[in-house]
Amino acid sequence: MIFSLAAACADDGGPPPGCERPALDAGWLAPYLADALGELAAAPRSTFEEREAARAILVRRLAAMGFSPEQQLYPGGINVHAAIPATEPAARLVVVGAHFDTVAASPGASDNASGVAAVLAVARYLADVPCRAVDVEVALFDQEEAGLFGSRAFAASLDPARVRAVHTIDQVAWDADGDRRFELELPTPALEAEWRAAAAAVGAQLQVTSTTGTDHASFRDLGLPAVGLTEEFVGGDTSPLRHTPGDTAASVAPYLDYLALASKLIAYVVTEEVAP
């Protein structure tokens, strides 16, 4: 499926002159996702030392896109985040994030190197968007597996009045039945409408669930408009290797097209939110 975001916008009046957005079917996407997922899932990310090595990878990858990554220290852990500022004065903020830690002894390819790789890909898309009317924070959360500690610390650091939307990604690399379906966790009505429009545009399927046990809950608990995206965790088409040593890059390799679809889906939603 050849999908041009600029073409889709043109059907609705189009972006302002000079603000044409890049096509989502980018040649760099598939190799970038495979490389990012493989690098992150080369080792577990459970102990502080393991997570420190992962943070170095994230900082390097964000810096390579031209961003200035920062580390947010909180008791017990450290988040990595980077601002993608609007190209005009902006009052609103969009957050897109994923947790990078794992349980002990698991390399966590699906859970959650896949979500991190997708978020990094969205950051790369946004770097090529010439006109952005909303600030974006790309956030990689520590210690989700220990109790959402990283995302809770990050959520508490935000100004609620500025937050337009929060999107968190957790496990998007398993689609054994090939139905291109994702689960949308507890969206607000407005966010559900945005995601459904994006799914129709990129050829994905969506099922709304009431799943609460991942990072979007940290933001929802503070009254912020937040939603989570995952593979079919409730529907049963999810990695059977989650939280095991078998959750390797090789185990999710057959589903890299699904991970690419997730990345395009998220990029569509976020790019539409930041459009002038």
Sequence and secondary structure as in RCSB ss.txt:
>XXXX:A:sequence
MIFSLAAACADDGGPPPGCERPALDAGWLAPYLADALGELAAAPRSTFEEREAARAILVRRLAAMGFSPEQQLYP
GGINVHAAIPATEPAARLVVVGAHFDTVAASPGASDNASGVAAVLAVARYLADVPCRAVDVEVALFDQEEAGLFG
SRAFAASLDPARVRAVHTIDQVAWDADGDRRFELELPTPALEAEWRAAAAAVGAQLQVTSTTGTDHASFRDLGLP
AVGLTEEFVGGDTSPLRHTPGDTAASVAPYLDYLALASKLIAYVVTEEVAP
>XXXX:A:secstr
    HHHHHHTTT   TT     SS TTHHHHHHHHHHHHTTS   SHHHHHHHHHHHHHHHHHTT   EEEEET
TEEEEEEEE  SS    EEEEEEE    TT   IIIIIHHHHHHHHHHHHHHT S  SSEEEEEEES STTTSHH
HHHHHHTS GGGEEEEEEE      TT   EEEEES  HHHHHHHHHHHHHHT EEEEE   SSTHHHHHTTT  
EEEEESBTTTTBS TTTTSTT  HHHHGGGHHHHHHHHHHHHHHHHHHH  
